[in-house]
Every structure is written in structure tokens, then in C-alpha cells.
Amino acid sequence: MTADNRSKVLYTVICGAGPAGRIETFVTLANERGWEVCCIATPAAMTHFLDLSDLRELTGHQVRHDYRREGDESFPRADAVAVVPATYNTINKWAAGITDTYALNVLAELTGLGIPIAVLPFVNTALAANRVLDRSVDELRRSGITVLYGPSGFRPHPPRTGGTALDRYPWHLALDALEIRLPPVAAAVIVENAKVLLVRRLVQEGSLSWQFPAGEIEAGESAAEAAVREVREETGLSVIESQVLGERVHPSTGRTMIYVACEVVSGTARVEESEEIAEVEWLERGQLGEYVPHGFYEPVQAHLDVLLAMNADDSQRSS
């Protein structure tokens, strides 16, 4: 979860170019990585490319293209922004400070706020040959924006071949770039009386349902401090850190995860954050495969194997 206990929110600014007709591909990919997507469209995207009803059903939010009127929903605060596809027109106007559409105004404000932004262009070689595009890309990059343009990003296609470029449009690069900039997540691995503590979130993150208590590491915190805090906030338990088990990029969410083994000091596990957590469970070894069918990160699994075996031996001796 985010530092203030929300799901991570991705504003997706959709410009009027060919990939916009396939924006559902990007939304689905973002959902699988744990993002809540809110779409903002330019006038050209609205007029020529988008099915608003389908997109609203997919995201759970209306598609915004103008300033909010009475009855319009208010989007949650953005954690990051993806501009996909980004057109020649939008890139140049944005870099020049022009805000003559709602989408450009949002981009200007979020640039000034320092929100992480990734831009995935879609332009042909004729447009790319204009020096103004290179100047605009440089200006956006100087403002701290990740523009995925060039050898490691989008490569322009010849004029009148945009349709053939759609199948290879690299949607994932925008998400990859944003996830590199997001704070790492600390997860608390807790074993007590031969059982493992897991929580189920109200909003599923990627393919994850049940998982360890976890959350973003806040500024000035260590991974251990974040893990201890998240356990207290999510379950009410007081714990202490015993060791850091390992770090990886999670294959489902794309987030950097740091796993911290913790020991219970006091308290009874319960749902402490009802807006974030649906259930809390202590699970025996035989139940773990049902709740976490994809298995655990290898260093975490090794740690669980040792502690669960030790707890089982202690239980047998005490009986």
C-alpha cells in the first residue's frame, strides 16, 4: 500500500494516436501490477479513439477530459502518471508550458508537484526529424520526467506505417519506469506457534490475494522500521525485527520488496485498518499452498521452513 494507506493510483493521460485505440491493454497490464487507473484524455483521443463506456467499466472511474463539473467524480490523488501514447503535439505543448486542454493543465500541475511521470511517445520519423521535438524531450527530462524515447524506449516508425507499429508498442516500459521510481515495500514475515501471519487486502494487488503485512518505506525509515510500523497499523500487533531475509523485484507487482523477519512482542492479530485490510489469519504450514498458490520468495520460504519445523518440534515436546 502507499504511505497513507491507499492503493497506488496511476493517472493515465491518453493522447490521440493509434495506440489509444488499444488503451485497454495498458490498463489491464497496470491493474495486474497493482495500480488503480484513472484516465484523462485529450480532445483528439476522446473524439477518435476511445470507447468511454468500456474504459469506465474497466477502470471503475469516468474518463476525464474537461474540468470537473457538478456530478463528476473526484479522482483520488495520483502517485504516478503515465502519458501513453504521447503525441508530437502534446509533448511540444507541454514542454512549452501551454495548457490549452484539461490534460495539459493536469500534466503541468503534476510536473510542478514532482509526481513521478513516464512518457511513452508515438510519432513517425518525419515528425521526429523536427528539431523542436528533441528540444521538447530534453526540456521534459530536465524537469525530472522520464521520456521513453530513443534506443531504450519508443523508436519512431516511417510515415503511414503507424498501423503496423501498434502490435509492438511497448506499453510495459512506462510501468517499468514508474515502478523503478516508487519507494520499496517492506514486508513483515511473522511466525508464532507454528503459524504464519497473512493478511488479505480489500484491493487485490496484481495476482496477489493473501500476503504478508507490508507497505511502502517512508522517508527516513529503514526497511525494519517500516515492517514493524506496518504490522502495528494493519494488525495491531507489536513486533520487533529479527533479521532482513532478502530483497527482490516482485514478479506480480513489479515493486521492489524487502522481506523482514519479525517476532511478536504483544497483542492479538486483528483487522486494524478496515479501509485497507479485509481479513487477518494465522495459517498452518498445510494451509499456505491454498492461500499463496504461487509460493514464497526462496529466502522467505527457507526461513519459514526452519521456524515452522522448530515450532512443530517444540509443540511435540510440550505435548
Secondary structure by P-SEA (a helix, b strand, c coil): ccccccccccbbbbccccccccaaaaaaaaaaaccbbbbbbcccccccccaaaaaaaaaccccccccccccbbbbccccccccccccaaaaaaaaacccccaaaaaaaaaaaaccbbbbbbbbcccccccaaaaaaaaaaaaaccccccccccccccccccccccccccccaaaaaaaaaacbbbbbbbbbcccbbbbbbbcccccccccccccccccccccaaaaaaaaaaacccbbbbbccccccccccccccbbbbbbbbbcccccccccccccccccccccccccccccccccaaaaaaaaaaaaaaaaaaaaac
